[in-house]
Amino acid sequence: MNGIYLGIDVGGTHTDGVAVENGRILRKAKVPTQDDLVECTLDALETLLDGLNPRSVRRVVLSTTLVTNAIVQGRLEPTGTLLTAGPGIDPAVFAPDDRCRVVGGAVDHRGREIVPVDEGAATEHLDRLAGDGVRTVAVVGKFSTRNPTHELRLAELAGDRFDYVAQGHRVAGTLNFPRRVATAYLAAGAWRSHREFVAAMTAALRRFSVLAPLYVLRADGGTQMAAALANPAETALSGPAASVMGVDALGAVDGDTLSLDIGGTTTDISVFTGGAALLEPRGATVGSYRTQLRALYTRSTGAGGDSCVRLEDGRVRLGPDRCGPPAAFGGTHPTPTDALVVLGRILGDRHRAADALRPVARGLDLPVEAAARAVLRELGRTVAEAARKFLDEINAQPVYTIHELLQGHRVRPLRAVAVGGPARAAAPYLEDALDLPVRVPEHFDVANAVGAALARVNVEVHLVADTARGYLSIPQVDAYERIDRRFSLEDARQRIDRAVLDLARARGALDPDDRVERVDEESFNVIQGFSTAGAIHRLRAQIRPGILARIA
C-alpha cells in the first residue's frame, strides 16, 4: 500500500476525514456537515492536506449522504419510467410514480422474445415526458438480465431528448423485477446530482494539486472510481457501509460481533459473524424503495449523541429528532452529549449542559447528575432494544456474509464494538444495557473515514449460459454473446473469472492480489421431447468486499 490514501465520510452531523499511509493515520479531520456537501467535504480535505505533499496522494475516497438524502427527503429529479413485462402480475403495481407507463412487449425467463416491444406506445410516452421537461428516464423489462433487447430499443427511442437513460439490466443484474424497477428509477433520479457533485469534487482536487483518482464508497462496502460509476444509487447507505469497513480496518472484529456506530442523530448497527460482515439477503431498502442494491446488512435507530431528550409520562425518551447541537456546544435543547458533559466524561460547557438538563431533572425529581445518568441509561436501552430486534430479524432467515451463505447459522454476539464520537464515553452504559463487553478501538472517532480510505474495489458478476438457445449473458459487464452447444461448465467458469477481473480493473482496482471467488454454481440439462437439447449454466462470482490494510 504505497502512497497516501484519503478517506472522507460525510455524516449527518459531522464530516470526518483521515489520511492513511502504510497502515498509519497521518492526519484526522472533523468538521460540521453543512447543507452544501461540497463545502464541508472541501473543509475536511483542506485540513487533511495541510503539511502533506498532494502529489503523494494515491486515491481519494468519499462516502456521502448525497443520494440517501435525496431519496429519503423526496428530492430526486423528476424521472419517467417505461416498463415491459408480458403475462402475469400487472407491472403497473410496481410503478414508482405517475410518470410511469407500461408498454407492450415480453421476454420469457430464458431470454426469448415472445411479444415485440410496442414502439408506438413507447414513443408516445417518451414524447409526453420530453414535452413536460423530464430529462431522465428509466427503462426496465421483466427478464432483461437474460435478454436486454427491449431495454436497448427503448433507450434508442429515447434518443438524445434525454440526458440519461437508466437501463434495468445495467444497474441491477439479477432477477427480481419489482426491485429492479425501483433500482433503475433511483439511478435515473439521482444521476444529475451525483454527476454534479463528482464534477465539483474532481475540480476541487485539481485545485489542491491532487492528481489521484476520485473514488466513491458503495452500499456493499466496496469502492470504485467515481467517473466509472454506472449507478449512482449504489452510493446510498454508504455511511453505514463505511462504519462496517472501518470497524474491520481497526482490527476490532473477532467471531460473532455486534458493531455500533454512534453518530449525532442515529446509531448504525451491524453484525460480523466468523469475522465477516453480513450482506442484505435480497437488496437494500432505501427510504420507501425496496431495491436490488447490493448492501451490507445494517439498521439504524434514531438515538445518537445529539438526539433531543424529552420526558413522556415521567420517563426519559430520546430522538428520533435532532434539534441542533448540544447545549454544551451552543445549542438550546438537552442531549445525551450534554449528559456526558455534566458527568465529566467529555469536555464542553458544563454550566450550559446542566441548565439544559435541569427541566428534565425536575420532571424526574432527581439531581442534575442523576438525571444525566438516566439519560445515558435510556441511550443504552434504546440502542440495545434496536440491536436485539435486528438480531431477531437476522436469525429469522439464512445468513449471507461477504464470504458465503451460512444456512442455519444463528448469530449470537459475544462482544460489541463501539465507534463514533460519543463511543468511549457512552460505552459503560451500552455494556449495561447489552449485557456484553464493549470494546472501543483506537481512532474510534473517525472509524467511518478509515473505512472509506481503506475499502477496496469489489465486484459481483452473474453469468447465465443457455447452450440450447446458444446465448450467454453477463449483465454486469454488458456481455451478451452467442455460444454453441459445446460451451461447458468449465468454459463458463473461465468466462466469468475473466469478466470479474475486467470489471475490477474498470472500477479502478489497486490490489494486484485480488482473487476471484465463485460463490454460486449450478448446471442442468435442457430436455426437449425425449432428448437433451443443451444445458443451462448459472454462476455467480465476486471479488468480495474487504480492506486494503489494517491500521497498525
N, C-alpha and C positions, 0 to 999 in steps of 0.2 A: 504494500500500500504506500506508494511513493507520492509525495506532494501533500498539499493541504486540502482537506475536504470540508466544505462549509455546509452546515445544515441549519435551516431556519423554519420554525414552526409557528404559524400564525394562529394563535388560540383565540377564544372568545374574549378573554380578559387581557392576556399578555402575549407578546410575540417574543419567543426565545430563539437564541442562536448560539451555535458553537463553531469553533474552528478546531479541527482534529488533524493531527499529524502523527503517523506511526503509533496509533493507539493511545495517544496522549492528547488531552484537551489543552489547547494553547490559549484560547480566548472563550469567554462567555458573554452573552448579551441578553438583557431582559428589558423590553420597552413596552409601554401601554399599547394595546391594539386600538387602532383608530377606524373610523368608518372607511377611510381611504386605505385599503390594504397595501397598496404600493408604497405609501409613505411610511407606514410602520415597518414594512419589510426593509426599506432603504435605511431607516434608522438603525435597525439591527445589523444590517450589512456594514454600515459605516463604522459601527463600534467594533465589529469583528476584524475589520481590515486595518484598524489603527495599529501601526507599527509592523504590519506584515507586508511582505512582497506580494503584490497582487498577481504577479506572473507565476508565483509558486502554487497558486490555487489550481487544483486539477478538476474539480467539479463543484457545482453549487446545487443543492437540493432544497426544494421548497415543499412544505406541507401547509396547505392553506384551507381556510373555511370558505373560500370564494364560492365554489359550486354548491356546497352544502347549504350555505346561507341563501343562495338564490333559489334553491329548491324548496327549502323549509319556509321561507318568507314569501313565496309566490312571486318571485321576481325574474322568472325565466322569460326569455324573449318569446313573443308570440310565434307559435310554430304550427304548421299544417302537418297532417298525418294522412297517409294513404295506406290502406290495408287490403291484402288479398288473402283468402283463406279457403273457400270452397265449402263442401258439405260439413255439417257439424254445428257446434255452437256458433251462434251469430257473433262474429268478431266485433260488432258494434258495442257489445258489453265491455270490451276492453279499451274503448275509446278514451284517451286521456282528457279530451275537452271537446267543445263543439266545433272545432276546426278539423275534425277527423271525418274521413269518408271511406266507406268500404266499396271497393270496385270489384267487378267480376274477374275471375282468374283463380286457378288452383294448381298446385303441385302436390303429388302424393308423398307418402313417408319415405319412398325410395328415390325421390327426386325426379319423377316422371311428370311431365306436364299433362294434366287431364282436362283443363279448361284454359284457353288462351286468355291473356290479360285483356280487359275491356279498355282499350286505349281511348275510346271516345269519352267514357265516363271519367277516366283519369285526367284527360286533358281539360275537360270542363271544370273539374275541381281545382286543378292547378291554375287555370286562368282566373278563377274566382279568388284564390288565395293571393295571387300576384296583384290583382286589382285592389285587394284590401290592404296592400302594403306588407304582407307577410314575406319575410326574406329567408326563412329557414324551414326545411321540410324533412320529415321522417317517412321512409317507405319500408314496409315490413310485410313479408309473405310468411305463411304458416310453416312451410318446410324449406325456407330459403337457405338454410345451412346445408341442405342436401343438393339444392339447385337454385342459384340466385337469379335465374333468368328474368323472372318477373320484376324483382327489385332493380336489376340493372336497366330494364326497359323503362320503368317508371322514372328512374333517375335521368335517363336520356330525354324523356318527355318533359321533365322539369327544366332541362336545359340551363341556359345562363340567366334565366329570370330570377334565380335564387342564389344566394351567396353560399349556401351549404345544404347538402342533402345527406342526411344520415341514413345509411342502408343497414337494415337489421342484421344481415349476415356478416357485416364488417365489425359491428360494435358488440355483438353477442353471438358467439359461435356455437352454442348448444341449443338443443330442443327445449322449448317452453315458450310457446307463442305469447301468452299474456305478459310474461316478464320481458320478453324481447321487445314487445311494443313499448313498454314503459322505458326500457333502456335506450332505445333509439330516440324516443321523444325527448328524454332528458339530455341525450348527447347533442341533439339539434338545438334545444332551448338554451343550453349552457355554452354553445360553441363560441359565440361572439365575445362574451365577457371573458372567457378563458383566453381566447386568442389575443385580446387587447391587453390582458394582464401579463401574459408571457412576452408580448412585444415590448411593453413598458419595462419589464424586469430585464430583458435582454439588453435593451438600450442602456439601462442604468448600470449594468455590469460593465459594459464597454466604457462608460464614463469613469468608472472606478479603475479602469485599465485591467479588468479581469477578463481574460480571453477564454476561460474554461467554459465548457458547455453547461447550459442550464437544464437541470432535471426536475421532475415533479414526482412526489410520492403518491402512489395509488392506494386504494382501499384495501388491497391484499397485502400491503407491506412491501411491495416492490417499487422500484424506481424505473423511469425511462426518460430519455431526452424529451424535453417539453415540445420541441419542434416536431417530434415524430409521433406525438400522442394523437391517435385517431378518434378517441372517445373521451372528451373532457369530463364526462360524468364519472369516469373511473377515479377522479381525484376527490369525489365526495367521500366523507368519512376518513380522509387521510390523517386527521388529527388523532383519533383513537388508534389508527394503524401505526402512527409514529410512536405512540406510547408503548405499544407492544414491542416494536423493534428496539426501542430504547431500553426497555427492561432487559431484553435479551443481550444487547450490546454491553450493558453494565454488569453482566455476569451474575444476575440476581435470580436465575431460574434453576430449580432443582426438583425433579419429579413433578407431581401434580401441584401447581402453584397458582394462587389467586393473585392477579395483578390489579392494583388500584391506582389510578391517576387522578389525584385530587386537584382540580382546577379551581378557578374563581367562581364559576357558575355551576359546573357539573362535576361528577366523579365518573370517569370511564372505567368500566370493569371488564376484564378479560381473563382468560384461563389458559395455562400451559398444562399439557399432560405429557408425561415422559419427556419433558424438556422441549416440546414442540407446541407452537401456538395453534389454536383451533381456527378453522375456517367456517364461514356460514355454509350450512348444508345445501341451500338452494340458491343463494344470492342475497345481496344486501337489500334491506328496506330503508329507503331514504325519504324522510317525511312520510307522505301517504303512498309512495310508489314502491311496489314490490318489483325488484329488478333482477337482471341476470348478472349484475356486477359481482365479480369475484371479490370477496372481502374477508378480512379477519373477523372472527366472531367476537363482537364486543357489544356491551349495552351501557347506557348512560342513565344516571339518576340525577335528578335536579337538586343536588346538595353539594356545595363547594365552599371554599373559604370565604367568598363574598356573598353567599346566599343571604337573603333577608331573614332575620329572626323575628318571630311574632308569637303571640300567645293565642291559643284556641282552647276554650273550655278549661282554662287553667293549666294547659300543657304547652311546652315549648314546641314550635314547629319551624321547619326550615324550608326556604325556597318554595316552588322552583324558580321564583323570580330573583333577579339581582337588581338592587336599587342603587347602583353606583358603587363607588369604592367604599371600603370600611370606614367607619367614623374615625378610627385611629390614623387614617391617611387622607382626611379631608372630606369624607362622606357624611351623610346625615342619618343613616339607618344602622342599627346594630347587626353584626355579622359574626360567624364563628371566628374570623380573624380577630375581631375586637375581643372576643373571649380569650383567645390565646395571648393577646397583648396584656389584658388585665391580669392574667395569671403569670405574666413574665416569661412566657415560652417563646415569644418573638418580640422584636423591638418595634415600637410605634408610640404614638401619643397616648399614654395610659390614661391621662385625665379625660380626653375626648372619648376614648373607648368606654371608660367607666360611666360617663354621662349618658352615652347611648344605651348602655345595658341597664341603667337604673330603673326605667319603667318596667322592664322585664323582671328585674329583681323584686320590685314592689308587687307585681302581679303574682309572683311565686311566694311572696313573703319570705324572701331569703336575702342575705347579704349579697353584694355585687359579685364577690369571688365565688360564692356558692352558685349563683345564677350562671356565671361563666362556665362553671363545670357542668351544669345542667345542659347548657347549650352544646357543649362538646360531646356530652353523652348522647344527645339527640343526633348529632352529626354521625357518630359511630353507629347508632341504632339504624338510622336511615340507610347508610351505606351497607351495613350488614344485612338488612332485610332485602335490599335490592340484589345483593350478591347471592343470597340463598335462593331467591326466585330465579335468578339467572342459572344457577347450578341445577335447579329442578328442570328448567327448560332444556338445558344441555343433556341431562341424563334421561330425558324422555324420548330421545332419538339417537340414531347412530352418530358416533363422534368422528368428525373429519378433521385431521390435523394437516399441517403443511407437508407432512411426510406420507400419510396413509389414512385409510378408513379403519377405525378400530371398532369392529362390530361387538356390541355387548359390553364395552368397557364403561365402567362407572367412574366418573371423575370425583375424587374426594381429596380436595386440597389439604395438605398437612401444614401449610405455611402461606403467608401472604407477603407481597412486596408492595410498598407504597412509594410513589413518586409524585412529583408536583410540588409547588411552592410550600403548602402547609404540611407536607407529609411527615417530616420529622417531628414537628411539634404536636401533630394530631395522632401520631402512632399509638401512644398508650391507650387512647380512647377507642381506637379501631381494634386493638388487641382484645380489650374487654368485651366489646360487642360481638366480635367474630369468634372469640374463644380460640384464636390461632396466634402463633407468634408472627409478628410483623417485622420484616426487615426493611430498612431504608438505606439504599445503596448510596455511595458517594456520587455526587453530581445529580442527585435526585431532582434538583430544582430545574434542570434543563434536559431531562430524560427524553422528551419528545424531539428536541432538536438533535440530540445524539442519535436517536433512531433514524431521523431523516438523513443525517450526514452519512451514516454507515450502512443503510439499507442497500442491497444490491439489486441489479436488474434481474427480474424473474419473468418467466413466460409460462403459459399453459396452452397446449395445442391439441386439437381434436381431429382425428382422421377417420373418414368412412370410405372404404373401398368396396364397390359392388361390381364384381367381375362379370356377373350375368348382364348387367347394364353396361359394363365397360366404362365405368366412371369412378373417379376419385375426387373427394372434396376435403380441403383443409381450410376452413373459413378464416382462421386467424392470420393466414398468410395470403389469403385471396387466391388460393390454388384450386382450380377445378380442371381436372386433366382426364384425358382418355387413357384407359388401360385395357389390356387384353385378359383373356381367361387364365393365362399363366401367372398373373400377378398374385404372389403368395403372401402369407402372413409375414414371412421374413422380409420380403420386399416392402411391405407396409411399415415394418419396424425401421428399416433403413431410411424410408422416405420421411417418416415423422421425426426421426432423430435429426435429419438434415434441416427440416422445417423449424424445429426448436432452436437450433444453433443460428440459423439465418435470421430468425425473428429477434433473438437476443442481441445479435450484432447490430441489427437495425435500431434497436432500442437503446444502444449505447453501452453494452456490457463491457465492464472493465476487468472482470475476473477471468483470467485465461484458464482457470481450473474448473470452470462451470461444467457440471456433469448433467447429462440428460437422464431423467428418471421416467421410466414407463410405469404409470400408476394404475392404468386400467387396460385390459386387453380381452377381446372376445372374437371368435371366428366361428362361423357356421355356414353350412351349405344351403344353397337356394334350390328347392325342388320344384320342378315344373313337370306336371304329368307324373310319370314314374321314373324320371331320370334327374340327375344333378345338372343344373343349368349354370352353376357357378358358385361363388362364395361371397359372403359379406364379412369384411374385417373391420372392426371398430377398435380404435386405440386412443388413449389419452396419455400425453407425456408432458413433462414440465422441467424447467429449472426452478426449483422451489424458492419461496421467499426465504431470505436469510440476510446475514450481515457480513460485511467485508472484513471486519476486525472487531475485537472486543477492547474496551477501554481498560488499560493496564491499571 
